[in-house]
Amino acid sequence: MKASVIICAYNEEKTIANVLISCCNLLPDSEIIVVDDGSNDDTQNILKELSKDYLFINERLDKNRGKSWAMVHGVEKSSNEIILFFDADVSNIKKEHFDLLLTPIINNEADMVLGQPSETLIDYRVNPFRSLTGERAMLKKDITPILNDIRDIRFGVETFINLYFQRHGKKIKYVLMKELKHPTKFEKTSIFNASKEFASEGKEIALTYLNNYELITQRIEILIEKSNKKAKIKINSLQKEVNNKLQELKDKYF
């Protein structure tokens, strides 16, 4: 199976070149798609210049439509079986990072793989936001059914995808991407703007949870059902063990 790598970028003039060149060099057999979400800095000019030396698809949206719209646009333009989303602002990219994301999908060990950069503001071991990572891989056929559902939910997109996969009993695997650095908003902009962006994103994520309460309850039902099945299997196993012991005692003494 081949992968389509989708890089969604909005005003990433400082990092887009390094990310794109790394993807092209480390994944020469993959389809690389950059979706410029209406950047008003030098991002697009950099992409046009890079297109002279690197093979990739450069998609520019007519205006800033939000992360979810850019992700959906990238999927719609892709042609391979695996979709790999990769942030446009990470650094220290290594081949092993892509292997960690893709191998479990190729080997049918997971339906979605979420990659957690080790170099983040919050220690990856206790990071409560690790499920919202932008580094993720999945089969195209698994995300295609929800493209219209996620197109307009902006930064709530990862939350919806997670809920959808959990609701349908998909296997999700977390991997640690050692040395991959993801900058904080405070490193990219002013404290005021970073705080404003955090508040806006938090609101979009919260709305996604509220608007998809049914997915959450269905996920809980699945967990309960799985727990009951495990409990039943355990009880049956214990019952069988007890019966065997009783039979041994019966054969020995009676």
C-alpha positions as CSV (number, residue, x, y, z in Angstrom):
1,M,0.0,0.0,0.0
2,K,1.2,3.5,-0.8
3,A,0.6,6.7,1.2
4,S,-0.6,10.2,0.5
5,V,1.1,12.6,2.8
6,I,-1.1,15.7,3.5
7,I,0.5,18.8,4.9
8,C,-1.9,21.6,5.8
9,A,-0.2,25.0,6.1
10,Y,-1.4,28.4,7.2
11,N,1.3,31.1,7.4
12,E,4.2,28.6,7.9
13,E,6.9,30.5,6.0
14,K,9.5,29.6,8.6
15,T,9.0,25.9,8.5
16,I,7.2,24.7,5.4
17,A,10.3,24.3,3.3
18,N,12.0,22.0,5.9
19,V,8.9,19.9,6.3
20,L,8.2,19.5,2.6
21,I,11.8,18.7,1.7
22,S,11.9,16.1,4.5
23,C,8.7,14.4,3.3
24,C,9.9,14.4,-0.3
25,N,13.3,13.0,0.5
26,L,12.3,10.5,3.2
27,L,9.2,9.2,1.4
28,P,10.1,9.2,-2.3
29,D,7.4,6.7,-3.3
30,S,4.6,8.6,-1.6
31,E,2.3,11.2,-2.9
32,I,3.0,14.6,-1.2
33,I,0.1,17.1,-1.0
34,V,0.5,20.6,0.5
35,V,-2.8,22.4,1.2
36,D,-2.1,26.1,1.6
37,D,-5.1,27.3,3.7
38,G,-5.1,30.9,2.3
39,S,-1.8,32.0,3.8
40,N,-1.0,35.7,3.7
41,D,2.7,35.4,4.4
42,D,5.4,34.0,2.1
43,T,4.3,30.4,2.3
44,Q,2.9,30.1,-1.2
45,N,5.9,31.8,-2.8
46,I,8.2,29.3,-1.0
47,L,6.0,26.4,-2.3
48,K,6.2,27.7,-5.9
49,E,9.9,27.9,-5.7
50,L,10.3,24.4,-4.2
51,S,8.1,23.0,-7.0
52,K,11.0,23.6,-9.4
53,D,13.1,21.0,-7.6
54,Y,10.6,18.7,-5.8
55,L,7.6,16.7,-6.9
56,F,4.5,17.5,-4.9
57,I,0.9,18.7,-5.4
58,N,0.5,22.3,-4.4
59,E,-3.1,23.2,-3.5
60,R,-3.9,26.7,-2.5
61,L,-7.4,27.5,-1.0
62,D,-9.0,30.8,-2.1
63,K,-9.1,32.0,1.5
64,N,-8.4,30.8,5.1
65,R,-11.1,28.1,5.6
66,G,-9.7,26.3,8.6
67,K,-7.7,23.2,9.4
68,S,-10.6,20.7,8.8
69,W,-11.4,22.1,5.4
70,A,-7.8,21.9,4.4
71,M,-7.5,18.3,5.6
72,V,-10.7,17.3,3.7
73,H,-9.4,19.0,0.6
74,G,-6.2,17.1,0.8
75,V,-8.0,13.8,1.2
76,E,-10.2,14.5,-1.8
77,K,-7.1,15.3,-3.9
78,S,-5.3,12.1,-2.8
79,S,-5.0,8.9,-4.8
80,N,-3.4,6.4,-2.5
81,E,-4.8,3.9,0.1
82,I,-3.2,5.4,3.2
83,I,-3.7,8.9,4.4
84,L,-0.9,10.4,6.5
85,F,-1.5,13.9,8.0
86,F,1.7,15.7,9.0
87,D,2.0,19.2,10.6
88,A,3.7,22.0,8.7
89,D,5.6,23.4,11.7
90,V,7.5,20.4,13.1
91,S,11.3,19.9,13.0
92,N,13.9,17.2,13.5
93,I,12.0,14.9,11.1
94,K,13.4,11.4,10.6
95,K,12.5,8.4,8.5
96,E,11.6,6.4,11.6
97,H,8.8,8.9,12.4
98,F,7.1,8.0,9.1
99,D,7.7,4.3,9.7
100,L,6.1,4.5,13.1
101,L,3.0,6.0,11.6
102,L,2.7,3.8,8.5
103,T,3.9,0.3,9.5
104,P,1.0,-0.5,11.9
105,I,-1.5,0.4,9.1
106,I,0.4,-1.6,6.4
107,N,0.6,-4.6,8.7
108,N,-3.0,-4.3,9.8
109,E,-2.0,-3.8,13.4
110,A,-4.1,-0.7,13.8
111,D,-6.8,1.3,12.0
112,M,-5.4,4.7,13.0
113,V,-2.0,5.6,14.4
114,L,-1.4,8.8,16.4
115,G,2.1,10.1,16.6
116,Q,3.2,12.1,19.6
117,P,6.2,14.4,19.2
118,S,8.5,13.9,22.2
119,E,9.7,17.6,22.2
120,T,6.5,19.4,23.2
121,L,5.5,21.9,25.9
122,I,3.9,19.1,28.0
123,D,5.7,15.9,28.8
124,Y,4.4,13.3,26.4
125,R,4.0,10.7,29.2
126,V,1.3,12.8,30.9
127,N,0.1,14.9,27.9
128,P,-3.8,15.0,28.1
129,F,-3.9,16.4,24.5
130,R,-1.9,13.6,22.8
131,S,-5.1,12.3,21.0
132,L,-5.3,15.7,19.3
133,T,-2.0,15.3,17.5
134,G,-1.7,16.4,13.9
135,E,0.6,13.5,13.1
136,R,-1.8,10.6,12.2
137,A,-2.2,7.8,9.7
138,M,-5.3,5.8,8.6
139,L,-6.8,4.1,5.5
140,K,-8.5,6.5,3.1
141,K,-11.6,4.3,3.0
142,D,-12.0,4.8,6.8
143,I,-12.0,8.6,6.7
144,T,-13.9,9.1,3.4
145,P,-17.4,8.5,4.9
146,I,-17.0,11.5,7.3
147,L,-15.4,14.1,5.0
148,N,-18.6,16.1,4.8
149,D,-19.1,15.9,8.6
150,I,-15.7,17.3,9.4
151,R,-15.2,19.8,6.6
152,D,-16.4,22.9,8.6
153,I,-15.5,22.0,12.2
154,R,-12.1,23.6,12.0
155,F,-9.9,22.6,15.1
156,G,-12.5,20.1,16.3
157,V,-11.5,17.8,13.4
158,E,-9.1,15.5,15.4
159,T,-11.7,15.2,18.2
160,F,-14.4,14.1,15.7
161,I,-12.1,11.6,13.9
162,N,-11.2,10.1,17.2
163,L,-14.8,9.8,18.4
164,Y,-15.8,8.3,15.0
165,F,-13.1,5.6,15.0
166,Q,-13.8,4.8,18.7
167,R,-17.5,4.5,18.0
168,H,-16.9,2.0,15.2
169,G,-14.6,-0.1,17.3
170,K,-11.5,0.8,15.3
171,K,-8.1,0.0,16.8
172,I,-6.1,3.2,17.6
173,K,-2.4,3.0,18.4
174,Y,-0.2,5.7,19.9
175,V,3.4,6.0,19.0
176,L,6.2,8.2,20.4
177,M,8.1,10.1,17.8
178,K,11.4,10.7,19.5
179,E,13.2,14.0,18.9
180,L,10.4,15.3,16.7
181,K,9.8,18.9,17.9
182,H,6.5,20.6,17.8
183,P,6.6,24.3,18.7
184,T,4.1,25.9,21.1
185,K,1.9,28.7,20.0
186,F,3.9,31.0,22.3
187,E,7.0,30.3,20.2
188,K,5.2,31.2,17.0
189,T,3.3,34.3,18.0
190,S,2.7,36.8,20.8
191,I,1.3,35.8,24.2
192,F,-1.9,37.7,23.4
193,N,-2.4,36.0,20.0
194,A,-1.4,32.5,21.4
195,S,-3.9,32.8,24.2
196,K,-6.6,33.9,21.8
197,E,-5.9,31.0,19.5
198,F,-6.0,28.5,22.5
199,A,-9.4,29.9,23.5
200,S,-10.7,29.6,20.0
201,E,-9.5,26.1,19.5
202,G,-10.7,25.0,22.9
203,K,-14.2,26.3,22.0
204,E,-14.2,24.4,18.7
205,I,-13.1,21.2,20.4
206,A,-15.8,21.6,23.1
207,L,-18.5,22.3,20.5
208,T,-17.4,19.1,18.6
209,Y,-18.0,17.1,21.8
210,L,-21.3,18.7,22.5
211,N,-22.6,18.4,18.9
212,N,-21.6,14.7,18.8
213,Y,-22.9,13.5,22.1
214,E,-24.4,10.5,20.4
215,L,-21.0,9.3,19.2
216,I,-19.7,9.6,22.8
217,T,-22.7,7.6,24.3
218,Q,-22.3,4.9,21.6
219,R,-18.6,4.7,22.4
220,I,-19.4,4.2,26.1
221,E,-21.9,1.4,25.2
222,I,-19.2,-0.3,23.2
223,L,-16.8,-0.1,26.1
224,I,-19.4,-1.6,28.4
225,E,-20.2,-4.3,26.0
226,K,-16.5,-5.2,25.6
227,S,-16.1,-5.2,29.4
228,N,-19.1,-7.5,29.8
229,K,-17.7,-9.8,27.1
230,K,-14.3,-9.9,28.9
231,A,-16.0,-10.5,32.2
232,K,-18.1,-13.3,30.7
233,I,-15.1,-15.0,29.2
234,K,-13.2,-14.7,32.5
235,I,-16.2,-16.2,34.4
236,N,-16.5,-19.0,32.0
237,S,-12.8,-19.7,32.2
238,L,-12.9,-19.8,36.0
239,Q,-16.0,-22.0,36.0
240,K,-14.3,-24.4,33.7
241,E,-11.2,-24.4,36.0
242,V,-13.4,-25.1,39.0
243,N,-15.3,-27.9,37.2
244,N,-12.0,-29.5,36.3
245,K,-10.7,-29.3,39.9
246,L,-14.0,-30.8,41.2
247,Q,-13.8,-33.6,38.6
248,E,-10.2,-34.3,39.7
249,L,-11.3,-34.5,43.3
250,K,-14.2,-36.8,42.4
251,D,-11.9,-39.1,40.4
252,K,-9.4,-39.3,43.2
253,Y,-11.6,-39.8,46.2
254,F,-14.8,-41.3,44.9
